[in-house]
Amino acid sequence: MSVNVNRSVSDQFYRYKMPRLIAKVEGKGNGIKTVIVNMVDVAKALNRPPTYPTKFFGCELGAQTQFDTKNDRYIVNGSHEANKLQDMLDGFIRKFVLCPECDNPETDLHVNPRKQTIGTACKACGYRGMLDTRHKLCTFILKNPPESYDNGSASARREKEKSNDSGSASAKKERERRKGKKDKENGSGSGEAGNHDNIDAPQAVDGDDDDEDWAEETTEEAQRRRMEEISDHAKNLTLSEDLEKPLEERVNLFYNFVKQKKDRGTIDAADKEILAEAERLDVKAMGPLILSELLFDENIRDQIKKYKRHFLRFCHSNKKAQKYLLGGFECVVKLHQAQLLSRVPIILKDLYDADLLDEDVIIAWADKVSKKYVSKELAKEIHAKAAPFVKWLKEAPEESEGSEEEEEQDDENVEVVYSPSARELQVETVTAQTPEKEEEDIDIDAI
């Protein structure tokens, strides 16, 4: 049974089809494995080597993969259902098959091993661009470019190798012919001069034209360009190796990256770069914890407004990242306890109003005191100070419109009161004789 290559398209007459993936579990215990029976046919429909989607499964599942190209057997260690792998294949198709411009799967990959880049070209709309090489599969693609495959067919590969051998021989003859003609021209018909030129001239070597250029270009500009290419190659190799490092090392790499931006004074406009680096190192969820340490101090309320965009890129619809932001918030309170402990509820309100923290995340945090980031005693104090705000969150009805004019009253004569009757914080005038609960009332003068 065939399915649409782009399964988000429900049109039954969609022209791009592929076989539904068939998986067979073999073995027992530690030797259990999943054989993708028709991987060659699936890969042919996607115009990709069968090793690519197989390796993609391994990267996503954290499992080892095996390729027996001679017998067309493609294996992922462990027991995996066909439906799960089919859903995972959709991710591979989105990242490495579909054109980002027209969403058609008529694309080819072009690998430049020297520059460590992977280009994509669409035959349908003419789009040409570069793939994001931060996914682990890209390291495998760079080492195994698609030009060395032909839809996974062993017989096709043998035919291609034979053709390449023939092509190499033809290319060699053509180079020798051109070289002889050039020597003849340089020697002005003199056999002696021609022989002399042949001795001094670089010898033709079978292989890429790039290798010949390397031997022939000796100018300073050519040497400088080659050194830059070597540096870029080494840099990309380092980037791909970073993902193999332990979590602690990757977090430290991210910390140093953000700190460097801050020290250079370029951090204000670097929110996209910071997110990209966190995603490359696979530490996105922990990003807010690092950002809190580097961007927040006793002036946290102003800094929440200044760096809202930076934190939103991590925290939007990401509850795990929001939990790390609360951890970072606790650490900042610990470092500036005298200035910030009394302001805990209003700072939480700032984070909530900036859409950096969801209501359910705050409530879940408040329900359990943890000593993960600060001491148990300080954590209890922080939670106690946060209690009025948490109570307000729990009791306030959904989105009541309140007057904002009251917020303009003189700071010296007002206190902030958490009212269950409104979603917004209400500001009420109070007299000096009326404060009954010191812990639940917040003095604006101290903010």
Legacy VTK file of the C-alpha trace (Angstrom):
# vtk DataFile Version 3.0
C-alpha trace
ASCII
DATASET POLYDATA
POINTS 447 float
0.000 0.000 0.000
1.355 3.402 -0.969
1.044 6.679 0.912
1.717 10.310 0.005
5.361 11.295 0.375
4.181 14.474 2.091
1.568 12.976 4.404
0.287 16.409 5.395
-1.258 16.432 1.889
-4.512 14.464 1.987
-5.221 14.572 -1.760
-5.617 10.964 -2.951
-4.465 12.017 -6.432
-1.206 13.498 -5.106
1.434 12.439 -7.607
4.282 11.753 -5.184
3.782 8.339 -3.585
5.964 5.971 -1.588
5.439 2.454 -0.211
4.210 2.246 3.360
7.172 1.294 5.530
7.340 -2.371 6.558
9.253 -3.268 9.727
10.080 -6.715 11.085
11.368 -7.324 14.605
14.002 -10.043 14.914
15.943 -11.563 17.806
15.442 -11.425 21.564
16.885 -9.717 24.613
19.926 -7.573 23.965
20.084 -8.835 20.381
16.621 -7.614 19.395
16.559 -5.497 16.241
14.132 -4.065 13.701
14.696 -4.805 10.014
13.133 -2.303 7.629
12.131 -4.765 4.944
11.373 -2.355 2.091
13.794 0.452 2.884
15.320 0.314 -0.612
11.917 0.894 -2.236
11.019 3.679 0.205
14.365 5.407 -0.349
13.998 5.096 -4.125
10.661 6.918 -3.936
12.367 9.682 -1.922
15.410 9.810 -4.223
17.715 9.322 -1.267
20.163 6.530 -0.348
18.478 3.998 1.982
21.229 4.549 4.532
20.016 8.128 5.133
16.528 7.425 6.554
17.898 4.392 8.415
20.601 6.499 10.053
17.999 9.197 10.755
15.974 6.647 12.741
19.089 5.788 14.723
19.772 9.465 15.499
16.202 10.120 16.616
15.908 6.925 18.676
19.429 6.975 20.099
19.953 3.498 18.636
22.707 1.915 16.580
22.042 1.123 12.937
23.420 -1.511 10.575
23.585 -1.519 6.765
23.995 -4.659 4.675
23.843 -3.044 1.240
24.797 -6.262 -0.535
21.658 -8.008 0.724
19.582 -4.801 1.000
19.088 -5.165 4.763
18.741 -1.978 6.811
18.527 -2.452 10.572
17.807 -0.327 13.647
18.731 -1.910 16.977
15.844 -2.418 19.396
12.165 -3.163 18.889
10.276 -0.455 16.995
6.764 -0.471 15.546
6.266 0.269 11.854
3.764 3.059 12.584
6.228 4.798 14.878
8.968 4.592 12.253
6.544 5.832 9.579
5.795 8.924 11.685
9.510 9.401 12.221
10.080 9.126 8.471
7.833 12.176 8.057
10.428 14.145 10.033
13.210 12.951 7.716
11.151 13.921 4.677
10.466 17.403 6.034
14.124 18.042 6.846
15.938 16.295 3.989
13.515 15.739 1.087
10.807 18.393 0.730
11.665 21.694 -0.929
11.380 24.533 1.630
9.945 26.751 -1.091
7.265 24.624 -2.835
7.008 21.549 -0.536
7.593 19.180 -3.462
9.978 16.233 -2.980
11.776 16.768 -6.310
15.037 17.790 -4.673
18.658 16.674 -4.978
21.352 16.993 -2.330
24.796 18.318 -3.244
27.584 17.757 -0.731
30.786 19.780 -0.592
33.092 17.731 1.679
35.789 20.387 1.579
33.521 23.184 2.845
31.392 20.774 4.898
28.152 22.071 3.393
25.046 20.325 2.040
23.132 22.112 -0.699
19.643 21.312 -1.931
18.219 22.027 -5.386
14.560 21.650 -6.409
13.789 20.514 -9.944
10.162 21.611 -9.574
10.501 25.303 -8.682
14.227 25.946 -9.172
14.933 26.684 -5.508
18.559 26.393 -4.419
19.721 26.690 -0.835
21.736 25.166 1.979
20.596 22.635 4.563
20.980 23.357 8.262
23.822 20.971 9.158
23.183 20.904 12.910
21.223 17.633 12.796
23.343 14.593 13.632
22.453 12.945 10.313
24.326 15.707 8.468
27.632 14.396 9.804
26.826 11.044 8.205
25.743 12.684 4.916
28.964 14.700 4.738
30.967 11.494 5.114
28.703 9.556 2.725
27.577 11.943 -0.034
24.607 10.825 -2.159
26.699 10.776 -5.335
28.220 7.467 -4.189
24.787 5.795 -4.153
22.074 5.087 -6.666
18.853 4.403 -4.785
20.478 1.623 -2.807
20.617 -0.861 -5.670
23.738 -3.018 -5.534
23.618 -3.738 -9.262
23.153 -0.031 -10.033
26.170 0.828 -7.887
28.273 -1.727 -9.743
27.205 -0.232 -13.067
28.043 3.248 -11.777
31.485 2.130 -10.585
32.139 0.585 -13.982
31.029 3.810 -15.656
33.243 5.842 -13.320
36.241 3.667 -14.158
35.582 4.199 -17.839
35.119 7.904 -17.279
38.396 8.111 -15.360
40.258 6.444 -18.205
38.686 8.797 -20.742
39.453 11.795 -18.557
43.051 10.648 -18.195
43.471 10.332 -21.970
41.920 13.796 -22.467
44.283 15.349 -19.906
47.276 13.676 -21.538
46.129 14.916 -24.935
45.762 18.509 -23.692
49.078 18.289 -21.849
50.879 17.056 -24.967
49.370 19.822 -27.034
50.426 22.433 -24.467
54.000 21.048 -24.314
54.156 21.126 -28.085
53.064 24.773 -28.127
55.522 25.747 -25.401
58.375 23.914 -27.119
57.674 25.616 -30.498
58.030 22.286 -32.241
61.393 21.495 -30.687
61.537 17.962 -29.326
64.335 18.897 -26.927
62.464 21.864 -25.508
59.316 19.786 -25.269
61.114 17.121 -23.235
62.511 19.779 -20.951
59.004 21.161 -20.367
57.702 17.680 -19.609
60.274 17.215 -16.875
59.466 20.505 -15.127
55.693 20.468 -15.598
53.496 18.983 -12.875
52.574 15.383 -13.676
48.899 14.627 -14.359
47.356 12.500 -11.620
44.093 10.600 -11.809
41.448 12.158 -9.577
39.511 15.357 -9.108
40.346 18.556 -10.903
40.510 20.102 -7.437
43.663 18.098 -6.750
45.295 19.440 -9.921
44.378 22.988 -8.971
45.938 22.397 -5.565
49.227 21.418 -7.162
49.247 24.222 -9.724
48.160 27.254 -7.656
51.113 28.530 -5.651
50.289 32.208 -5.351
49.891 33.792 -1.917
46.170 34.296 -2.561
45.688 30.618 -3.397
47.596 29.547 -0.296
45.562 31.907 1.873
42.312 30.572 0.392
43.352 26.975 1.020
44.245 27.764 4.633
40.806 29.367 5.129
39.144 26.270 3.676
41.147 24.038 6.000
40.166 26.226 8.967
36.487 26.123 7.957
36.684 22.360 7.543
38.253 21.945 10.985
35.673 24.296 12.495
32.776 22.311 11.037
34.284 19.059 12.223
34.505 20.562 15.712
30.878 21.690 15.556
29.692 18.232 14.586
31.760 16.670 17.378
30.236 18.991 20.014
27.000 16.996 19.992
28.901 13.908 21.077
30.114 15.639 24.252
28.471 15.114 27.680
25.625 17.441 28.672
27.761 19.345 31.184
30.354 20.213 28.533
27.667 21.314 26.077
26.077 23.557 28.707
29.486 25.122 29.387
29.973 25.716 25.665
26.610 27.473 25.522
27.413 29.533 28.644
30.705 30.703 27.101
28.945 31.542 23.823
26.369 33.776 25.560
28.990 35.330 27.867
31.140 36.218 24.868
28.170 38.001 23.268
27.553 39.886 26.506
31.210 40.851 26.990
31.418 42.145 23.416
28.255 44.207 23.858
26.455 42.426 20.998
23.950 40.424 23.033
20.974 42.773 22.568
20.508 41.752 18.927
21.838 38.204 19.269
18.620 36.443 20.351
18.378 34.362 17.162
22.055 33.374 17.290
21.723 32.360 20.940
18.721 30.161 20.202
20.485 28.584 17.227
23.547 27.772 19.348
21.378 26.209 22.074
19.596 24.063 19.472
22.913 23.064 17.891
24.219 21.905 21.265
20.850 20.319 22.135
20.482 22.356 25.355
17.491 24.505 24.374
15.402 23.668 27.460
18.244 24.734 29.775
18.786 28.010 27.916
16.723 30.195 30.296
18.778 28.989 33.264
22.007 30.180 31.616
20.429 33.412 30.378
19.127 34.185 33.888
22.599 33.825 35.342
24.170 36.100 32.730
21.440 38.685 32.087
19.653 39.141 35.442
20.807 40.895 38.611
19.140 43.109 41.224
17.595 45.111 38.339
15.744 42.050 37.106
12.441 43.862 36.553
13.967 46.186 33.954
15.972 43.324 32.475
12.851 41.188 31.963
11.543 43.914 29.659
14.904 44.401 27.939
15.560 40.722 27.220
11.982 39.527 26.852
12.584 38.507 23.236
15.626 36.423 24.177
13.684 34.429 26.768
10.530 34.101 24.650
12.486 32.208 21.989
13.115 29.516 24.596
10.034 29.660 26.818
7.176 30.034 24.345
5.109 26.818 24.546
8.022 25.060 26.246
7.101 24.137 29.829
10.448 22.483 30.496
12.282 25.688 29.586
9.905 27.635 31.846
10.794 25.358 34.762
14.459 26.103 34.159
13.600 29.828 34.084
12.042 29.492 37.550
15.234 27.768 38.682
17.280 30.647 37.295
14.945 33.107 39.032
15.598 31.385 42.382
19.366 31.609 41.783
19.125 35.340 41.064
17.129 35.882 44.271
19.819 33.990 46.178
22.581 36.232 44.770
20.652 39.443 45.508
18.566 38.310 48.443
18.466 41.674 50.270
17.098 43.493 47.249
14.889 40.829 45.669
13.392 38.542 48.321
10.656 41.024 49.229
9.914 41.548 45.528
9.421 37.880 44.641
5.676 38.113 43.903
5.915 41.211 41.733
8.845 39.739 39.763
6.844 36.575 39.169
4.013 38.794 37.958
6.418 40.494 35.554
7.509 37.104 34.169
3.882 36.053 33.886
2.822 39.274 32.127
5.733 38.925 29.698
4.374 35.472 28.703
7.570 33.832 29.878
5.750 31.703 32.474
2.422 29.920 32.079
-0.061 29.834 34.921
0.021 26.046 35.340
3.825 26.031 35.442
3.881 28.606 38.254
1.235 26.737 40.242
3.054 23.419 39.833
6.296 25.089 40.973
4.562 26.575 44.011
3.147 23.215 45.071
6.584 21.701 45.672
9.548 23.281 47.438
12.797 22.048 45.916
16.427 22.471 46.942
17.695 21.888 43.405
18.878 25.471 42.883
18.950 27.064 46.347
18.934 25.823 49.932
15.720 24.332 51.305
15.392 27.213 53.776
15.688 29.908 51.107
13.389 27.988 48.772
10.725 27.989 51.521
11.141 31.751 51.981
10.806 32.355 48.239
7.665 30.211 48.081
6.205 31.985 51.109
6.763 35.367 49.485
5.229 34.065 46.242
2.124 32.710 48.004
-0.101 35.819 47.516
0.574 35.879 43.794
-0.007 32.123 43.459
-3.256 32.467 45.409
-4.332 35.237 43.041
-3.577 33.021 40.042
-5.651 30.176 41.445
-8.657 32.249 42.480
-8.924 34.906 39.790
-11.585 34.311 37.099
-10.564 34.195 33.452
-9.706 37.516 31.792
-11.802 40.139 33.565
-11.230 43.628 32.262
-10.198 45.954 35.044
-9.472 49.625 35.059
-5.841 50.499 34.560
-6.266 54.068 35.719
-5.821 53.071 39.365
-2.244 51.987 38.640
-1.252 55.620 38.157
-1.779 56.532 41.808
1.003 57.965 43.949
3.423 55.146 44.965
3.754 56.519 48.498
0.070 55.962 49.351
-0.708 52.633 47.704
-0.102 48.940 48.142
-0.512 46.140 45.605
-3.302 43.772 46.615
-3.929 40.426 44.910
-7.671 40.362 44.332
-9.489 37.141 43.328
-12.130 39.262 41.617
-9.936 40.319 38.691
-7.271 38.859 36.419
-5.229 42.038 36.591
-3.460 43.197 39.741
-5.603 45.884 41.378
-4.058 48.861 43.186
-6.002 50.063 46.194
-5.449 53.050 48.470
-4.878 52.011 52.074
-4.323 53.831 55.354
-1.474 53.270 57.752
-3.764 51.543 60.298
-5.150 48.818 58.051
-2.330 46.394 57.076
-3.305 43.078 58.667
-0.996 40.650 56.901
2.464 41.979 56.335
3.602 38.949 54.348
0.819 39.119 51.781
0.973 42.867 51.112
3.689 44.319 48.931
4.983 47.805 49.500
5.412 49.556 46.176
8.172 51.706 47.726
10.289 48.600 48.110
9.855 47.651 44.443
LINES 1 448
447 0 1 2 3 4 5 6 7 8 9 10 11 12 13 14 15 16 17 18 19 20 21 22 23 24 25 26 27 28 29 30 31 32 33 34 35 36 37 38 39 40 41 42 43 44 45 46 47 48 49 50 51 52 53 54 55 56 57 58 59 60 61 62 63 64 65 66 67 68 69 70 71 72 73 74 75 76 77 78 79 80 81 82 83 84 85 86 87 88 89 90 91 92 93 94 95 96 97 98 99 100 101 102 103 104 105 106 107 108 109 110 111 112 113 114 115 116 117 118 119 120 121 122 123 124 125 126 127 128 129 130 131 132 133 134 135 136 137 138 139 140 141 142 143 144 145 146 147 148 149 150 151 152 153 154 155 156 157 158 159 160 161 162 163 164 165 166 167 168 169 170 171 172 173 174 175 176 177 178 179 180 181 182 183 184 185 186 187 188 189 190 191 192 193 194 195 196 197 198 199 200 201 202 203 204 205 206 207 208 209 210 211 212 213 214 215 216 217 218 219 220 221 222 223 224 225 226 227 228 229 230 231 232 233 234 235 236 237 238 239 240 241 242 243 244 245 246 247 248 249 250 251 252 253 254 255 256 257 258 259 260 261 262 263 264 265 266 267 268 269 270 271 272 273 274 275 276 277 278 279 280 281 282 283 284 285 286 287 288 289 290 291 292 293 294 295 296 297 298 299 300 301 302 303 304 305 306 307 308 309 310 311 312 313 314 315 316 317 318 319 320 321 322 323 324 325 326 327 328 329 330 331 332 333 334 335 336 337 338 339 340 341 342 343 344 345 346 347 348 349 350 351 352 353 354 355 356 357 358 359 360 361 362 363 364 365 366 367 368 369 370 371 372 373 374 375 376 377 378 379 380 381 382 383 384 385 386 387 388 389 390 391 392 393 394 395 396 397 398 399 400 401 402 403 404 405 406 407 408 409 410 411 412 413 414 415 416 417 418 419 420 421 422 423 424 425 426 427 428 429 430 431 432 433 434 435 436 437 438 439 440 441 442 443 444 445 446
